[in-house]
Amino acid sequence: MQRAQDGDGDAYRELLDDIGPELMRFLTRRMSDATAAEDAYQDTLLALHRARHTWLPARPLEPWLYAIARNVVIDHARRRRRARWEVATDALPEVASPPGDEALPELQRALDGLPPAQREALEMLQLEGLSVEAASKRAGVTRGALKVRAHRAYKALRSLLRG
């Protein structure tokens, strides 16, 4: 690996040929099917290539390599779990229409019911789109104080609009 790190392409190819069969056995024992193991093998070689600069010559190669391989196996398992929850559809779901004019008076009453400092924080952050830093400077308070005001405003709005 040291020669491969130094840019010796032949040494790198020899290293990959040497570790390949054992790496494939390692992955095959941990993966559900041969195709997944082959995908993990390719991903492990890519990860090894990207991380080759992190290997320290004073340390053994195998634990470093198998740590990379284990992480690839974990990533594959996460993707499989995530894929089970995803559903392919032919048509996109309907998009909710924005609230009509009938909701505006209720929203305005809820905003008017907020204390002035909370309403100011909410308006600066949500309506004007200011950052917390800019809004806190404009209000003359710390970032933490502005966040507290905004949080309390969101909480109050939720209860006003539900009740």
Backbone bond lengths (Angstrom), bond angles and torsions (degrees), N, CA, C in turn:
res aa  C-N    CA-C-N  psi(-1)  N-CA   C-N-CA  omega(-1)  CA-C   N-CA-C  phi
1 M - - - 1.451 - - 1.526 109.84 -
2 Q 1.322 116.72 -34.52 1.464 119.64 -179.69 1.528 110.17 -59.47
3 R 1.318 117.54 -44.32 1.470 120.21 179.84 1.530 110.49 -66.66
4 A 1.339 116.77 -35.70 1.469 120.25 177.50 1.523 110.29 -65.42
5 Q 1.313 117.14 -39.17 1.467 120.57 176.75 1.524 111.12 -64.00
6 D 1.321 115.99 -31.00 1.465 120.29 -179.39 1.521 112.33 -80.78
7 G 1.349 117.41 0.60 1.458 120.80 175.43 1.514 115.27 98.98
8 D 1.325 118.53 10.41 1.462 122.01 179.30 1.532 108.81 -81.02
9 G 1.337 116.27 102.37 1.457 121.83 -176.95 1.517 113.36 -62.94
10 D 1.340 116.82 -38.23 1.469 119.96 179.04 1.529 110.61 -65.01
11 A 1.317 116.81 -40.45 1.460 120.63 178.77 1.529 110.03 -65.61
12 Y 1.326 116.57 -37.09 1.463 120.77 179.22 1.525 110.16 -65.76
13 R 1.312 116.89 -45.45 1.464 121.58 178.36 1.534 109.97 -61.78
14 E 1.327 116.87 -41.69 1.464 121.57 179.06 1.534 110.52 -64.21
15 L 1.318 116.20 -40.51 1.463 120.63 178.12 1.522 110.46 -61.98
16 L 1.329 116.80 -47.27 1.463 120.39 -179.41 1.522 111.36 -63.66
17 D 1.330 117.37 -39.35 1.461 120.50 177.34 1.528 110.60 -64.84
18 D 1.334 116.34 -35.87 1.460 121.20 -178.13 1.528 111.88 -72.01
19 I 1.326 117.80 -42.99 1.467 120.21 -176.39 1.524 113.05 -86.12
20 G 1.326 117.31 -16.24 1.461 121.71 -174.31 1.512 115.59 -54.25
21 P 1.328 119.78 -55.57 1.469 119.75 -176.95 1.537 113.18 -61.85
22 E 1.327 117.18 -42.60 1.466 119.61 -179.73 1.528 111.25 -68.34
23 L 1.314 115.90 -37.58 1.453 120.30 177.02 1.532 110.39 -63.80
24 M 1.312 117.18 -41.77 1.469 121.10 179.47 1.531 110.45 -64.11
25 R 1.341 117.58 -40.46 1.474 119.88 176.90 1.528 110.29 -62.88
26 F 1.326 116.93 -42.79 1.457 122.21 178.40 1.532 110.28 -57.00
27 L 1.320 116.07 -46.91 1.467 120.86 -177.55 1.525 111.79 -70.93
28 T 1.319 117.37 -39.05 1.466 121.70 -179.10 1.526 110.79 -62.24
29 R 1.336 116.54 -37.11 1.471 119.60 178.90 1.530 111.78 -68.44
30 R 1.310 117.72 -22.19 1.461 121.04 -174.85 1.532 114.66 -105.33
31 M 1.306 117.16 -10.54 1.467 120.52 -175.85 1.525 109.79 -105.29
32 S 1.332 115.17 157.24 1.463 120.59 -174.42 1.527 113.46 -76.54
33 D 1.315 117.76 -29.47 1.463 118.72 179.75 1.533 109.31 -148.02
34 A 1.329 115.21 167.82 1.464 121.50 -175.09 1.530 112.15 -65.32
35 T 1.313 117.46 -38.11 1.463 120.56 179.95 1.523 110.52 -64.44
36 A 1.331 115.82 -42.27 1.467 119.54 177.99 1.525 110.46 -64.70
37 A 1.321 117.08 -38.38 1.465 120.75 178.65 1.530 110.78 -65.05
38 E 1.325 116.94 -39.56 1.468 119.96 177.88 1.531 111.04 -65.50
39 D 1.327 116.33 -40.67 1.463 119.66 176.34 1.523 110.61 -62.61
40 A 1.330 115.91 -43.35 1.459 120.41 179.45 1.527 110.90 -65.02
41 Y 1.341 116.72 -35.22 1.464 121.03 177.71 1.530 110.14 -61.57
42 Q 1.313 116.45 -47.37 1.468 120.30 179.11 1.533 110.72 -63.79
43 D 1.328 116.37 -42.54 1.462 119.93 178.96 1.526 111.61 -64.72
44 T 1.331 116.29 -36.40 1.467 120.27 178.05 1.522 110.32 -66.06
45 L 1.327 117.22 -42.28 1.469 119.27 178.47 1.525 111.19 -64.33
46 L 1.334 116.92 -38.17 1.469 119.82 176.15 1.526 110.97 -65.10
47 A 1.330 116.22 -43.50 1.466 120.23 179.60 1.528 110.29 -65.11
48 L 1.323 116.82 -39.60 1.468 121.29 176.63 1.523 109.85 -60.61
49 H 1.305 116.31 -44.28 1.464 120.25 -179.65 1.530 110.90 -63.12
50 R 1.319 116.02 -43.35 1.469 119.37 -179.01 1.524 112.19 -68.58
51 A 1.343 116.69 -31.18 1.466 120.73 -175.40 1.523 113.16 -101.56
52 R 1.308 118.36 7.58 1.467 120.81 -173.97 1.520 112.75 -58.47
53 H 1.313 117.27 -29.06 1.463 120.64 179.89 1.532 112.45 -71.12
54 T 1.339 118.25 -14.27 1.467 120.63 -178.08 1.524 113.02 -87.75
55 W 1.343 117.46 -12.32 1.459 119.54 179.85 1.525 109.49 -72.83
56 L 1.315 115.55 133.91 1.460 120.89 179.63 1.522 109.10 -101.02
57 P 1.336 118.27 127.31 1.462 121.21 -176.99 1.527 114.10 -58.00
58 A 1.307 118.16 -26.65 1.463 120.36 -179.69 1.531 111.90 -76.28
59 R 1.321 118.40 -11.29 1.461 123.02 -177.72 1.530 109.72 -103.44
60 P 1.341 117.13 151.40 1.469 119.09 177.52 1.528 111.21 -67.39
61 L 1.310 116.44 147.83 1.458 122.78 -176.16 1.530 112.60 -74.93
62 E 1.330 117.76 -41.46 1.463 121.08 -171.40 1.529 113.69 -60.00
63 P 1.329 120.64 -48.58 1.466 118.10 179.59 1.536 112.51 -59.45
64 W 1.311 116.89 -38.30 1.458 122.06 178.30 1.531 110.01 -64.17
65 L 1.326 116.33 -46.12 1.458 121.67 -179.55 1.525 111.26 -64.38
66 Y 1.338 117.35 -45.18 1.457 119.78 -177.70 1.528 111.91 -71.56
67 A 1.316 117.81 -26.12 1.467 119.57 173.40 1.522 109.49 -65.32
68 I 1.312 116.98 -41.64 1.468 120.99 176.55 1.525 109.55 -62.13
69 A 1.325 116.98 -45.83 1.469 121.18 -178.83 1.529 110.90 -62.89
70 R 1.343 117.50 -42.16 1.471 120.02 178.18 1.520 111.10 -61.01
71 N 1.317 116.68 -41.34 1.460 119.86 178.96 1.530 111.30 -63.97
72 V 1.310 117.22 -37.31 1.465 120.68 177.55 1.530 109.85 -65.70
73 V 1.331 117.41 -42.08 1.466 121.25 178.29 1.529 109.64 -61.12
74 I 1.319 117.14 -42.81 1.469 121.21 179.01 1.526 110.28 -63.08
75 D 1.326 116.98 -42.98 1.469 120.37 178.68 1.524 111.14 -61.84
76 H 1.323 116.96 -40.79 1.471 120.46 178.33 1.531 110.60 -63.96
77 A 1.329 116.78 -41.14 1.467 120.03 179.44 1.532 110.30 -64.19
78 R 1.318 116.89 -39.74 1.471 120.15 178.29 1.523 110.54 -63.41
79 R 1.321 116.73 -42.81 1.467 119.89 179.67 1.519 110.90 -63.94
80 R 1.348 117.76 -39.76 1.459 120.65 178.74 1.520 110.71 -63.98
81 R 1.342 116.65 -42.93 1.457 120.02 178.59 1.518 110.94 -62.77
82 R 1.321 116.42 -42.64 1.460 121.10 -179.86 1.527 109.68 -65.73
83 A 1.312 117.88 -38.68 1.468 121.93 -178.05 1.527 111.25 -65.59
84 R 1.332 117.61 -30.00 1.464 119.39 178.75 1.516 111.63 -65.67
85 W 1.326 117.04 -27.39 1.461 120.59 -178.69 1.515 112.37 -87.34
86 E 1.302 117.10 -19.01 1.456 120.41 -179.64 1.520 109.96 -79.53
87 V 1.304 115.79 140.48 1.458 121.04 -178.18 1.522 107.93 -125.26
88 A 1.318 115.55 126.35 1.463 120.08 176.47 1.519 108.99 -81.16
89 T 1.312 116.29 134.82 1.466 120.36 179.68 1.519 109.30 -128.63
90 D 1.325 114.56 155.51 1.459 119.99 177.36 1.523 111.71 -84.81
91 A 1.319 115.65 -29.47 1.463 119.79 -177.23 1.519 109.60 -123.72
92 L 1.307 115.70 145.14 1.454 120.47 177.21 1.521 109.81 -74.94
93 P 1.333 117.77 147.32 1.460 118.89 177.83 1.524 110.46 -68.86
94 E 1.308 114.67 157.90 1.459 119.31 178.76 1.519 109.60 -67.03
95 V 1.299 116.12 142.14 1.449 121.38 177.09 1.515 107.95 -90.34
96 A 1.319 115.48 134.71 1.460 119.16 179.26 1.514 109.37 -64.45
97 S 1.298 114.98 135.85 1.458 118.68 179.48 1.522 108.95 -77.12
98 P 1.311 116.66 148.80 1.456 118.91 178.97 1.523 109.70 -64.12
99 P 1.333 115.90 153.29 1.457 117.62 -178.73 1.515 110.47 -60.07
100 G 1.303 115.76 142.83 1.460 121.34 -179.42 1.517 110.97 -78.19
101 D 1.275 114.54 -178.50 1.460 120.45 -179.06 1.527 111.69 -62.32
102 E 1.347 116.72 -22.55 1.464 118.68 -177.97 1.527 111.86 -67.37
103 A 1.332 118.88 -22.74 1.459 121.44 -179.91 1.526 111.92 -83.96
104 L 1.314 118.08 -20.00 1.460 120.77 -175.57 1.528 114.03 -62.64
105 P 1.331 120.70 -44.65 1.476 118.55 178.63 1.530 112.52 -60.56
106 E 1.331 116.53 -39.68 1.464 120.33 179.36 1.524 110.47 -64.58
107 L 1.329 116.60 -42.36 1.457 120.79 178.13 1.525 110.56 -65.00
108 Q 1.311 117.24 -41.75 1.462 120.68 179.84 1.526 110.83 -63.90
109 R 1.341 116.95 -40.49 1.477 120.25 177.32 1.524 110.48 -62.78
110 A 1.356 116.30 -40.60 1.468 119.82 179.54 1.526 110.22 -65.16
111 L 1.332 117.04 -42.27 1.470 120.11 177.79 1.523 111.25 -63.92
112 D 1.330 116.91 -39.90 1.462 121.00 179.04 1.524 111.39 -66.48
113 G 1.317 116.85 -24.85 1.465 121.25 179.83 1.515 113.46 -78.58
114 L 1.324 117.71 -10.36 1.467 120.90 179.53 1.518 110.91 -78.46
115 P 1.338 117.84 148.73 1.458 120.00 171.49 1.536 109.33 -60.28
116 P 1.337 118.04 148.94 1.469 120.87 -175.36 1.535 114.53 -54.55
117 A 1.334 118.33 -40.73 1.471 120.57 -178.23 1.527 110.82 -66.18
118 Q 1.326 116.70 -39.25 1.462 120.36 179.09 1.525 110.62 -69.06
119 R 1.337 116.17 -43.03 1.464 119.77 179.28 1.524 110.20 -61.99
120 E 1.338 117.16 -41.16 1.458 121.26 178.78 1.531 110.97 -61.51
121 A 1.318 117.07 -44.98 1.464 121.09 179.59 1.525 110.87 -61.42
122 L 1.333 115.94 -45.90 1.456 120.34 -179.31 1.527 111.05 -63.76
123 E 1.321 117.54 -43.31 1.465 120.73 -178.65 1.528 111.37 -64.62
124 M 1.344 116.65 -42.05 1.468 119.28 -179.07 1.525 111.20 -66.01
125 L 1.329 116.32 -42.78 1.465 119.56 -176.02 1.523 112.52 -77.75
126 Q 1.331 116.99 -44.05 1.459 119.56 -172.52 1.525 114.16 -94.52
127 L 1.314 117.10 -41.92 1.458 119.06 -176.38 1.523 111.99 -85.50
128 E 1.338 116.59 -42.53 1.462 119.81 -179.69 1.523 112.39 -87.93
129 G 1.315 117.46 -18.76 1.454 121.26 177.86 1.524 114.25 74.51
130 L 1.315 117.19 25.21 1.460 120.01 179.14 1.521 110.61 -73.70
131 S 1.310 116.13 153.94 1.459 120.14 173.28 1.521 108.51 -74.75
132 V 1.314 116.78 163.96 1.456 120.83 178.56 1.524 109.65 -60.45
133 E 1.320 116.07 -40.87 1.469 121.38 179.93 1.532 110.62 -60.19
134 A 1.328 117.01 -50.63 1.464 120.81 -178.06 1.527 111.52 -66.09
135 A 1.332 116.46 -40.68 1.462 119.78 -179.51 1.528 110.91 -66.66
136 S 1.326 117.28 -38.60 1.470 119.40 -179.70 1.522 110.64 -67.61
137 K 1.328 117.24 -36.54 1.470 119.66 176.76 1.524 110.93 -65.19
138 R 1.342 115.75 -43.75 1.466 119.48 -179.45 1.527 110.88 -63.86
139 A 1.345 116.61 -39.24 1.465 120.18 -178.54 1.531 112.14 -79.68
140 G 1.341 116.00 -14.84 1.458 119.62 179.78 1.515 113.42 75.12
141 V 1.340 116.09 30.46 1.465 120.89 178.53 1.530 108.85 -129.04
142 T 1.317 116.09 170.56 1.456 120.00 177.37 1.527 109.97 -72.84
143 R 1.320 115.37 163.96 1.468 119.70 178.39 1.528 110.18 -61.27
144 G 1.323 116.22 -41.95 1.460 120.99 179.95 1.518 112.02 -60.92
145 A 1.343 116.00 -43.36 1.470 119.89 179.70 1.523 110.51 -63.92
146 L 1.334 116.45 -40.09 1.464 118.98 179.32 1.523 110.88 -66.09
147 K 1.327 116.85 -39.54 1.466 120.02 178.38 1.527 110.67 -63.15
148 V 1.325 116.65 -39.88 1.464 120.28 178.75 1.528 109.54 -63.78
149 R 1.325 117.06 -44.80 1.469 120.59 178.72 1.528 110.88 -59.22
150 A 1.328 115.89 -45.58 1.466 120.09 -179.20 1.526 110.64 -64.23
151 H 1.324 117.00 -43.27 1.462 120.26 179.74 1.527 110.61 -60.82
152 R 1.312 115.83 -44.65 1.465 119.52 179.19 1.525 110.91 -65.12
153 A 1.321 116.58 -35.65 1.469 119.73 177.72 1.521 110.81 -65.47
154 Y 1.329 117.85 -44.63 1.471 121.05 179.10 1.527 109.95 -60.59
155 K 1.330 115.58 -44.32 1.462 120.36 -178.67 1.532 110.54 -63.87
156 A 1.314 116.72 -44.45 1.466 121.16 179.82 1.534 110.58 -64.84
157 L 1.326 117.33 -42.20 1.464 120.86 178.76 1.519 111.35 -60.32
158 R 1.331 115.47 -44.44 1.473 119.05 178.56 1.526 110.89 -57.61
159 S 1.317 116.18 -46.94 1.467 117.43 -177.81 1.531 111.53 -70.33
160 L 1.336 118.36 -35.89 1.462 120.91 178.10 1.520 111.72 -65.93
161 L 1.322 116.86 -39.72 1.468 120.26 -177.29 1.519 112.11 -77.77
162 R 1.328 118.19 -27.39 1.461 120.61 178.61 1.527 111.23 -80.38
163 G 1.311 115.18 -37.76 1.464 119.43 -172.24 1.451 111.53 -93.31
